[in-house]
């Protein structure tokens, strides 16, 4: 994986030999440049990341087979992803409009967004 293409903020997959380069994220439109960040690998080989384009922040998940899912994180400025040990959830930090960042979880299907903390100013997450 090659993240944050110098000029386009893109995410690419690249073979071990440097060949087979494939763009994962779409090319930016004329209206703005996307942001790709906070990459996290699951134990089963899925790649998750946070993307932002045109004031829309999303959680993106790519399977080893190339299937991609995108889930909107409306109203949250998210980052710092970590997969749960069982691979069914992700934890992340996010800043809601009304205060400092907190810890949230979301299922790998994009459902059950839960805010776990309130007003702590979280800067990282990990599972134990």
C-alpha positions as CSV (number, residue, x, y, z in Angstrom):
1,X,0.0,0.0,0.0
2,X,1.2,3.4,-0.9
3,X,-0.7,6.2,0.9
4,X,-1.2,9.9,0.2
5,X,0.1,10.2,-3.3
6,X,2.2,13.4,-3.3
7,X,-0.1,15.4,-5.5
8,X,-3.4,13.7,-5.3
9,X,-3.9,12.3,-1.7
10,X,-4.5,8.9,-3.2
11,X,-4.2,5.3,-1.9
12,X,-2.6,2.6,-4.1
13,X,-1.8,-1.1,-3.9
14,X,1.5,-2.2,-5.3
15,X,2.9,-5.7,-5.7
16,X,6.0,-6.8,-3.7
17,X,8.1,-6.3,-6.9
18,X,6.8,-2.7,-7.3
19,X,4.6,-3.7,-10.2
20,X,0.8,-4.2,-10.5
21,X,0.2,-0.7,-9.1
22,X,-3.6,-0.1,-8.8
23,X,-5.3,3.0,-7.5
24,X,-7.8,2.3,-4.7
25,X,-9.2,5.7,-4.1
26,X,-10.9,7.7,-6.9
27,X,-9.2,10.6,-8.6
28,X,-10.0,14.0,-7.1
29,X,-12.7,16.0,-8.8
30,X,-12.2,19.6,-9.9
31,X,-13.9,20.7,-6.6
32,X,-11.3,19.5,-4.2
33,X,-8.6,17.1,-3.2
34,X,-9.4,14.1,-1.1
35,X,-7.6,13.2,2.1
36,X,-6.6,9.6,2.9
37,X,-5.3,8.7,6.3
38,X,-5.2,6.6,9.4
39,X,-4.6,3.2,7.7
40,X,-5.3,0.0,9.7
41,X,-4.9,-3.7,8.6
42,X,-7.1,-6.4,10.1
43,X,-5.8,-9.9,10.9
44,X,-7.7,-11.3,7.9
45,X,-6.1,-8.8,5.5
46,X,-8.7,-6.1,5.2
47,X,-7.5,-2.5,5.0
48,X,-9.5,0.3,6.6
49,X,-8.8,4.0,6.3
50,X,-10.5,7.3,6.8
51,X,-11.1,9.5,3.8
52,X,-12.4,13.0,3.4
53,X,-13.6,14.7,0.3
54,X,-15.9,17.7,-0.1
55,X,-16.6,17.9,3.6
56,X,-17.6,14.3,3.8
57,X,-15.7,12.0,6.1
58,X,-16.0,8.3,5.6
59,X,-14.6,5.0,6.8
60,X,-13.4,2.9,3.9
61,X,-12.8,-0.9,4.0
62,X,-11.0,-2.9,1.2
63,X,-11.0,-6.7,1.2
64,X,-8.1,-8.7,-0.1
65,X,-10.3,-9.6,-3.1
66,X,-10.7,-6.0,-4.0
67,X,-14.3,-5.4,-2.7
68,X,-14.6,-1.9,-1.3
69,X,-17.2,-0.5,1.2
70,X,-17.7,3.1,2.3
71,X,-19.5,4.3,5.4
72,X,-20.2,7.9,6.1
73,X,-19.2,9.3,9.5
74,X,-21.6,12.2,9.5
75,X,-20.7,15.0,11.8
76,X,-17.4,13.5,13.0
77,X,-13.9,14.5,12.2
78,X,-12.4,10.9,12.6
79,X,-8.9,9.4,12.7
80,X,-6.7,6.9,14.5
81,X,-8.2,3.6,13.5
82,X,-7.7,0.2,15.2
83,X,-9.3,-3.1,14.3
84,X,-10.8,-5.2,17.1
85,X,-9.0,-8.5,17.7
86,X,-12.0,-10.5,16.2
87,X,-12.1,-8.2,13.1
88,X,-15.8,-7.3,13.6
89,X,-15.3,-3.7,14.8
90,X,-13.0,-0.8,14.6
91,X,-12.2,1.8,17.2
92,X,-11.4,5.4,16.2
93,X,-11.1,8.8,17.6
94,X,-13.3,11.6,16.4
95,X,-14.2,15.2,17.2
96,X,-17.9,15.9,17.3
97,X,-19.0,19.4,16.5
98,X,-19.5,20.3,20.2
99,X,-16.2,19.4,21.8
100,X,-12.9,17.6,22.0
101,X,-12.2,14.2,20.5
102,X,-13.5,11.0,22.0
103,X,-13.3,7.2,21.3
104,X,-16.0,5.6,19.2
105,X,-16.5,2.1,17.7
106,X,-18.2,1.0,14.5
107,X,-19.0,-2.4,13.1
108,X,-17.1,-3.7,10.1
109,X,-20.5,-3.4,8.3
110,X,-20.7,0.3,9.0
111,X,-23.4,0.0,11.7
112,X,-23.6,0.5,15.4
113,X,-21.5,3.7,15.8
114,X,-21.1,4.1,19.5
115,X,-19.4,6.9,21.5
116,X,-17.5,5.3,24.3
117,X,-16.1,8.5,26.0
118,X,-17.2,12.1,26.5
119,X,-14.9,15.1,26.4
120,X,-11.6,13.4,27.1
121,X,-9.6,14.7,24.1
122,X,-8.6,11.2,22.9
123,X,-5.6,11.1,20.5
124,X,-5.2,7.4,19.9
125,X,-6.9,4.0,20.2
126,X,-5.9,0.4,20.6
127,X,-7.6,-2.9,21.7
128,X,-6.4,-5.1,24.5
